[in-house]
Amino acid sequence: MRSLPALTVIAALTIPLPAVAHPHIFAEARLEVETTSDNRISELRHVWRFDEVFSSSVMLDFDTNGDFVLDGEELARISEVVTGSLAEFDYYTTLTVNGTDSAIELPEAIKVAFQDGQLLMFFAVTPDRPVPMSGTIAVGVFDPTMYAALDFVTDEDMVVTGASATSCVRSVVRPDPDEVIAQNQASLTEAFFNEPGGNNLSKLFATRLELNCT
């Protein structure tokens, strides 16, 4: 786990884009877009459950007393490391409103747990200003370095919750990475070197929840 930031940075800076399109870490993900009674988006809630191989490596790295159990102090250290590491990537989250980027406020800390041999992460990000549910809103989730693959197994893993959950028509969009690369090779190469961790690149590849609101 401690090597993750270095690996993602090295991959982003030194590996040609098509080669990076093969992730090394896998997680099943869930996204909940929380809404308020006055038709606004208040939170973007994430849950990630990581694959057993990566989870085992985390156990080896952070189980400092060697008892094969991650106690509260060890889990807190994992939280500290991943919270700092993912901040520069906006926690793999993009938010656009009618085609315009909307900034997000990052969480104070990612909560972590270890259940049934797998590492879980829980956190929520919030829009930095009120987001009315009007027009087209898209929330994308993607690792811009392509080192980690976040898989929404079913469309029901990207949902709208809260008081205004039924105010918009919901759809899940799953771009094909190979098609995106083939169609945008020149522009992707330039974007990759100019902004290796940027959201502009992520949006092309991100599995996203789209809300079409009246």
C-alpha positions in Angstrom: 0.0 0.0 0.0 2.8 2.4 0.8 4.1 1.9 -2.8 0.8 2.9 -4.4 1.5 6.7 -4.8 4.9 6.1 -6.3 3.6 3.4 -8.6 0.8 5.5 -9.9 3.0 8.5 -10.5 5.7 6.4 -12.3 3.0 4.8 -14.4 1.5 8.2 -15.3 4.8 9.7 -16.3 6.7 6.9 -18.0 4.4 4.4 -19.5 2.7 5.0 -22.9 -1.1 5.4 -22.5 -2.2 2.1 -24.1 0.1 0.1 -21.8 -1.3 1.8 -18.7 -4.8 0.6 -19.7 -4.2 -2.6 -17.8 -4.9 -2.1 -14.1 -3.1 -3.9 -11.3 -5.6 -3.2 -8.5 -9.3 -4.1 -8.6 -12.2 -3.0 -6.5 -15.9 -3.4 -6.6 -17.4 0.0 -6.2 -20.7 1.6 -5.2 -21.7 5.3 -5.7 -24.7 7.0 -4.0 -25.6 10.5 -5.0 -27.5 12.0 -2.1 -30.1 14.6 -2.7 -32.0 17.1 -0.6 -35.7 18.0 -0.4 -35.1 21.2 -2.3 -33.7 19.4 -5.4 -30.0 19.7 -4.8 -27.1 17.3 -4.7 -25.6 17.2 -1.3 -23.1 14.4 -1.2 -21.3 11.8 -3.4 -20.9 8.7 -1.3 -18.4 6.0 -2.2 -17.7 2.4 -1.1 -14.8 0.4 -2.5 -14.1 -3.3 -1.8 -10.7 -4.3 -3.0 -9.6 -7.6 -4.5 -8.1 -10.2 -2.1 -4.5 -10.1 -3.6 -4.2 -6.3 -3.0 -6.0 -6.6 0.3 -3.4 -9.3 1.4 -0.5 -6.9 0.5 -2.1 -4.2 2.6 -2.3 -6.7 5.5 1.4 -7.5 5.1 2.4 -3.9 5.0 0.3 -2.5 7.8 0.0 -5.4 10.3 2.9 -4.1 12.4 2.4 -6.6 15.3 2.1 -9.6 13.0 -1.2 -11.0 14.4 -2.9 -11.0 11.0 -5.6 -8.6 12.3 -5.7 -4.9 11.5 -6.5 -3.1 14.7 -7.7 0.4 15.1 -4.3 2.0 15.0 -3.2 0.0 11.9 -6.5 0.9 10.1 -6.0 4.6 11.0 -2.5 4.4 9.4 -4.0 3.0 6.2 -6.6 5.8 6.3 -3.9 8.4 6.6 -1.9 7.0 3.7 -4.8 6.6 1.2 -6.4 9.9 2.1 -3.2 11.7 1.3 -2.4 9.6 -1.7 -5.8 10.0 -3.5 -6.3 13.7 -2.7 -4.3 14.9 -5.8 -6.6 12.8 -8.0 -9.9 14.2 -6.4 -10.6 10.7 -5.1 -11.2 9.5 -8.7 -14.4 11.6 -8.8 -15.5 14.0 -11.5 -18.7 16.1 -11.4 -20.1 18.0 -14.4 -23.2 20.1 -14.6 -24.5 20.8 -18.0 -21.1 20.0 -19.5 -19.2 22.3 -17.1 -16.8 21.0 -14.4 -18.0 21.5 -10.8 -15.4 21.3 -8.1 -15.7 19.1 -5.1 -14.8 19.3 -1.5 -12.6 16.4 -0.4 -13.2 14.3 2.7 -11.2 14.8 5.9 -10.4 11.1 5.9 -11.2 7.9 4.2 -12.7 5.3 6.6 -11.3 1.8 6.1 -12.2 -1.6 7.3 -11.0 -5.2 6.7 -13.8 -7.8 6.3 -13.7 -11.3 5.0 -10.2 -10.9 3.7 -10.9 -7.7 1.8 -10.0 -4.1 2.3 -13.0 -1.7 2.3 -12.9 2.1 1.9 -15.8 4.5 2.7 -15.9 8.2 2.1 -18.1 11.0 0.8 -17.2 14.1 -1.2 -19.4 17.2 -1.5 -19.9 19.8 -4.2 -18.0 23.0 -3.3 -21.2 24.9 -4.1 -24.9 24.0 -4.3 -25.7 21.9 -7.3 -29.4 22.3 -8.4 -30.9 19.2 -10.1 -31.5 20.9 -13.4 -30.3 20.0 -16.9 -27.7 17.2 -17.2 -25.5 16.2 -14.3 -22.8 13.5 -14.6 -20.7 11.9 -11.8 -17.8 9.8 -13.1 -15.5 7.5 -11.1 -12.2 6.5 -12.6 -8.4 6.3 -11.7 -6.8 8.7 -14.2 -3.5 6.7 -14.0 -5.5 3.5 -14.9 -3.5 1.6 -12.2 -6.7 0.8 -10.3 -9.9 -0.5 -11.8 -13.1 0.4 -10.0 -15.9 -1.9 -11.2 -19.5 -1.1 -10.8 -20.8 -4.6 -11.2 -24.4 -3.7 -11.9 -26.1 -0.4 -12.8 -27.7 -0.6 -9.4 -24.3 0.1 -7.9 -24.7 3.7 -9.1 -27.8 5.2 -7.5 -29.5 8.3 -6.5 -30.7 8.5 -2.9 -32.4 11.1 -0.6 -35.5 13.2 -0.8 -35.3 14.1 -4.5 -34.1 10.7 -5.8 -36.8 10.4 -8.4 -36.6 14.0 -9.7 -34.3 13.1 -12.7 -34.0 10.3 -15.2 -31.0 8.2 -14.3 -28.7 6.2 -16.6 -25.3 4.5 -16.3 -22.7 5.0 -19.0 -19.8 2.6 -19.4 -17.2 3.7 -22.0 -15.1 1.1 -23.7 -11.4 2.0 -22.9 -10.0 0.5 -26.1 -12.5 2.4 -28.2 -11.8 5.7 -26.3 -8.0 5.2 -26.9 -8.4 4.3 -30.6 -10.7 7.3 -31.2 -8.6 9.8 -29.2 -5.0 8.7 -29.5 -3.3 12.0 -30.4 -5.3 14.2 -28.0 -5.0 11.6 -25.2 -1.2 11.5 -25.5 -0.9 15.3 -25.3 -3.4 15.4 -22.4 -1.6 12.6 -20.5 1.7 14.4 -20.4 0.3 17.9 -19.8 -2.0 16.7 -17.0 -1.3 13.1 -16.0 -3.6 13.2 -13.0 -6.2 15.5 -14.4 -10.0 15.1 -14.6 -10.1 16.0 -18.3 -8.5 12.7 -19.1 -10.5 10.8 -16.6 -13.9 11.9 -18.0 -13.3 10.0 -21.2 -12.9 6.7 -19.5 -15.0 7.1 -16.4 -18.0 4.9 -15.7 -20.5 7.6 -14.9 -24.0 8.2 -13.5 -25.9 10.6 -15.7 -29.0 12.5 -14.4 -31.3 14.2 -16.9 -33.4 16.7 -15.0 -36.2 18.9 -16.1 
